[in-house]
Amino acid sequence: MLLVVLLLLCTLVICAHLYFRYSHGGRLIYKIKGPKEMFLLGNLFDIFITPEQIFTQQIEWRKIYGSFWKLCSLSYRAVYLYKPEDLEVVLSSTKYLEKKMPYTFLFPWLREGLLTSAGEKWFHRRKMLTPAFHFLILKKFFATFCEHSEVLMKTIDKETDKDKTDVFPIISRATLGVICETSMGATNREDVESLTNTYFKPLHILAGTVLYRVTRLWLYTDFAFQLTKVAQVQKQMLETLRKFTTQIIQDRREFRKNNNITECYDCENDVYGKKTKPAMLDLLLDEEEKGRIDETGITEEVDTFMFEGHDTTATALTFMIMRLANEPDIQDSIAEEMKSIFGDSQRPPTLEDLSQMKYLECCIKESLRLYPSVHFISRYFTEDVQIGEHLVPYNTMCNINVFDIHRNPEIFPEPEKFVPERFLPENCISRHPYAYIPFSAGPRNCIGQKFAQMELKTMMSYLLRNFKLEPVTKPDELIYTSDLVLRTTHPIYVRFRHRNDITT
């Protein structure tokens, strides 16, 4: 009897291997180079490693197998793209907008918000939310950027007597404050402080539970994951955030009712006046009144904007502060640009001032090249796709390692060097538009990229007018780890000094 069972199991294993290897998809994927595969299991154990190892291993595989390579395991197939021409095929098309793993692990949290939705729902939401980033609306948000930058300066002022400061926590609280006010509609400083205190901890614990699952293949099925203690923690954090978000939406409804506010997102008519600021949540509430979105949909988008709107910007600022601390000449050049615009005045910046910060803008772009907040993006093919000489089968993930792509020495010579001049207009003319994609590209690019760029420029201009950054953490000491956004295994430290106290 035992022999019969063993023979049956062997037959099933062999049949499964033959299916995965010689089916339509199996035959096509086999033609693409990649790490050597085990019988049936493929590359399963190649990625059974730590998040830090996964981060570096993908880059090593690209160096070995070239600009187009693959990983496989059972029914899972993934190709990795590197060349801008190949990226354009995928990212520029409206055919390849689907997402699956790891985005599916965000569904319990963000459900089908703009980041994770697909098809008609994504098109509808994208069209609906676009007015939130109209230039006239961003102009209204600019005052909020300045107010929170001034609060950040007071926080950093308290750090100047320390030998080192952990950058991310203080920057993250500042960007979370911005998104609380612009996204959720907090109406005074006490509201913002309350929101950041309530939202910050569960938000980051929840992000940690998602990463825990991403790095453990045996938890990819919902059944297996729900058996873990981490799933219970995730459930608790979800309950906290859901209750919180529901209350915020109700509070904003009351605010609109009490202040007789309707049709807030009319870019042609300033319905707000000087004393009241718009919030992205108002746009969603406008659409709810028109029957175009329900409360679940509003919650999806508020949660999505809260996460994407603060964490990515905080990450970008943290890496840029660290890098400029290690680039004193470049840092001084930015300070000179600030002096040419502001002189000795301590007045707040204007939008016209921001447009004059050409060198700072180049520095921001160069920092995003080296340290893209969203360092990895993915698409899911629902049909066969011809990419260069390769025909990629449907039911395949298409992975794009932005971090590695931005370090292509054929496009960015000496890629580890910080060279802002790479982004002078005359140096960008001949560069392929898909060689630099810190905000993704094509129809599914980051809807809030102008918002983020304005916030980055505002906060960095405040910072470098007031403080000198001195190095503690060195760029070559960074150990990166796989996460939802670009992370390091250890905190990033700098020293903050008052610029007026520095003798030259």
Secondary structure, DSSP 8 states (H G I E B T S, - for coil): -HHHHHHHHHHHHHHHHHHHHHSHHHHHHHTS--S--BTTTBTGGGG-S-HHHHHHHHHHHHHHH-SEEEEEETTEEEEEE-SHHHHHHHHT-SS-----TTGGGGHHHHTTSTTT--HHHHHHHHHHHGGGG-HHHHHHHHHHHHHHHHHHHHHHHTTTTSS-EEHHHHHHHHHHHHHIIIII---SHHHHHHHHHHHHHHHHHHHHHHHHHHT-GGG-SHHHHTTSHHHHHHHHHHHHHHHHHHHHHHHHHHHHHHTT------TTS--S-SS----HHHHHHHHHHTTS--HHHHHHHHHHHHHHHHHHHHHHHHHHHHHHHT-HHHHHHHHHHHHHHHTT------HHHHHH-HHHHHHHHHHHHHS-SS-EEEEEESS-EEETTEEE-SSEEEEEEHHHHTT-TTTSSSTTS--GGGGSHHHHTTS-TTS--TT--GGGS-TTHHHHHHHHHHHHHHHHHHEEEEESS-GGG--EE-SSS-EESS--EEEEEEGGG---
